[in-house]
């Protein structure tokens, strides 16, 4: 595999990112990977590698770069650390920033010889749920499929609430939720589905039985191998249809 740590120029400064794709001749469709609340870590690098092995040029940006280099030691997580994680999330949950950073990632990827010009796919976990929704709506000319796993704050009172944008998405959407997740209760999921159905957005929404928030992450206590592998199949099927 070809792997590289890079600095991507944005309107705010230099954003670190991890890039991975097959190490052989060819060009590969672009997939942007939005991190979850605990931020960039080896676990996410390994997930990016798994995507790249299927024939994609994957960019995993560090979306906390505006507040410095943030790294959490998750096995040692306790309430004090959780307070810091929540503070970082609150800083990152800004539509204008995500639109700006996504544009920078697209511009960077378009300039790389291994990246294929054309449709882009995106995936986000946890706080990445709003990110993929905002980006899919704003960059509808390039982003043809977007996926979210156990997205949070999908419906709220703010103008930037994802449910206000989800009906404007032109690409195909996938939302996978945990059965037990206070951050995404059934009424929120139902509201998202209603908006997409009324707007005619092509979508698939699932609630995975027997799961809790974080079930896709192999190094988390909530990990459910069967549900996680199901999600990988859904993602690769989605990108295979829309990007290749």
Residue pairs with C-beta under 8 A, 6 or more apart in sequence:
1 20
1 21
1 22
1 23
1 49
1 52
1 53
2 19
2 20
2 21
2 22
2 23
2 114
3 18
3 19
3 20
3 49
4 18
4 19
4 20
5 16
5 17
5 18
5 19
6 16
6 17
6 18
6 19
6 108
7 14
7 15
7 16
7 17
8 14
8 15
8 16
8 17
8 61
8 104
8 105
8 108
9 15
9 104
9 108
10 100
10 101
10 104
11 100
11 104
12 65
12 66
12 97
12 100
13 65
13 66
14 65
15 61
15 62
15 63
15 65
15 101
15 104
16 40
16 61
16 62
16 65
16 69
17 59
17 60
17 61
17 62
17 105
17 108
18 40
18 44
18 45
18 48
18 59
18 60
19 57
19 58
19 59
19 60
19 112
20 45
20 48
20 49
20 52
20 58
20 60
21 28
21 52
21 56
21 57
21 58
21 114
21 115
22 28
22 52
22 53
22 55
22 114
26 114
27 57
27 113
27 114
27 115
27 116
27 117
28 52
28 55
28 56
28 57
28 114
28 115
28 116
29 55
29 56
29 57
29 116
29 118
29 119
29 120
29 121
29 239
29 243
29 244
30 56
30 57
30 58
30 59
30 106
30 109
30 115
30 116
30 120
30 121
31 51
31 56
31 57
31 58
31 59
31 120
31 121
31 122
31 123
31 239
31 243
32 58
32 59
32 61
32 102
32 105
32 106
32 109
32 120
32 121
32 122
32 123
32 135
33 44
33 47
33 48
33 51
33 58
33 59
33 60
33 122
33 123
33 124
34 61
34 63
34 122
34 123
34 124
34 125
34 127
34 128
34 131
34 132
35 44
35 60
35 61
35 62
35 63
35 124
35 125
35 128
36 44
36 124
36 125
36 126
36 127
36 128
36 214
36 217
37 85
37 86
37 88
37 89
37 126
37 127
38 72
38 74
38 77
38 85
39 62
39 63
39 64
39 70
39 71
39 72
39 88
40 60
40 62
40 64
40 71
41 71
41 72
41 74
43 217
43 218
43 219
44 60
45 60
46 218
48 58
48 60
49 58
50 232
51 58
51 123
51 235
52 58
54 236
54 239
55 244
56 121
56 239
56 243
57 109
57 112
57 114
57 115
57 116
59 105
59 108
59 109
61 101
61 105
62 69
62 70
63 92
63 97
63 98
63 101
63 131
64 70
64 88
64 91
64 92
66 91
66 97
67 88
67 91
70 88
72 81
72 84
72 85
73 81
74 219
74 220
77 85
89 127
92 98
92 127
93 127
93 130
93 153
94 160
95 130
95 134
95 160
98 130
98 131
98 134
98 135
99 134
99 135
99 138
102 122
102 131
102 135
102 138
102 139
103 139
106 120
106 139
106 142
109 115
109 120
110 117
118 243
119 142
119 143
119 144
119 145
119 242
119 243
120 139
120 142
120 143
120 144
120 243
121 143
121 144
121 145
121 146
121 147
121 238
121 239
121 242
121 243
122 131
122 132
122 135
122 136
122 143
122 145
122 146
122 147
123 132
123 146
123 147
123 148
123 149
123 235
124 130
124 131
124 132
124 146
124 147
124 148
124 149
124 151
125 148
125 149
125 150
125 216
125 217
126 149
126 150
126 151
126 152
126 213
126 214
127 151
127 152
127 153
128 148
128 149
128 151
129 148
129 149
129 150
129 151
129 152
129 153
129 154
129 162
129 175
130 151
130 152
130 153
130 154
130 160
130 162
132 146
132 147
132 148
132 151
133 146
133 148
133 151
133 154
133 162
133 165
133 166
133 169
133 173
134 160
134 162
134 165
135 143
135 146
136 143
136 146
136 169
136 171
136 173
137 165
137 166
137 168
137 169
140 168
140 169
140 170
140 171
143 171
144 171
144 172
144 242
144 243
145 171
145 172
145 173
145 174
145 238
145 239
145 241
145 242
145 243
146 169
146 171
146 172
146 173
146 174
147 173
147 174
147 175
147 176
147 234
147 235
147 238
148 173
148 174
148 175
148 176
149 176
149 177
149 216
149 231
150 176
150 177
150 178
150 181
150 183
150 184
150 213
150 214
150 215
150 216
151 162
151 175
151 177
151 184
152 183
152 184
153 161
153 162
153 183
154 161
154 162
154 163
154 184
154 188
154 192
155 161
155 162
155 163
155 188
155 191
155 192
162 192
163 191
163 192
163 195
166 173
166 192
166 195
166 196
166 199
166 201
167 195
167 196
167 198
167 199
167 201
168 199
169 201
170 201
171 202
171 242
172 202
172 203
172 204
172 238
172 241
172 242
173 196
173 201
173 202
173 203
173 204
174 203
174 204
174 205
174 206
174 234
174 235
174 238
175 189
175 192
175 203
175 204
175 205
175 206
176 205
176 206
176 207
176 208
176 231
176 234
177 184
177 189
177 205
177 206
177 207
177 208
178 184
178 207
178 208
178 211
178 212
178 213
178 214
178 215
178 222
179 207
179 208
179 209
179 210
179 211
179 212
180 211
180 212
180 213
181 212
181 213
182 213
183 213
184 213
186 207
189 205
189 207
192 205
193 203
193 205
195 201
196 203
196 205
204 234
206 234
208 215
208 224
208 227
208 230
208 231
209 227
210 224
210 227
211 222
211 224
211 227
212 222
213 222
214 220
214 221
214 222
214 223
215 222
215 223
215 224
215 227
215 228
216 223
216 227
216 228
216 231
217 223
217 228
218 225
218 228
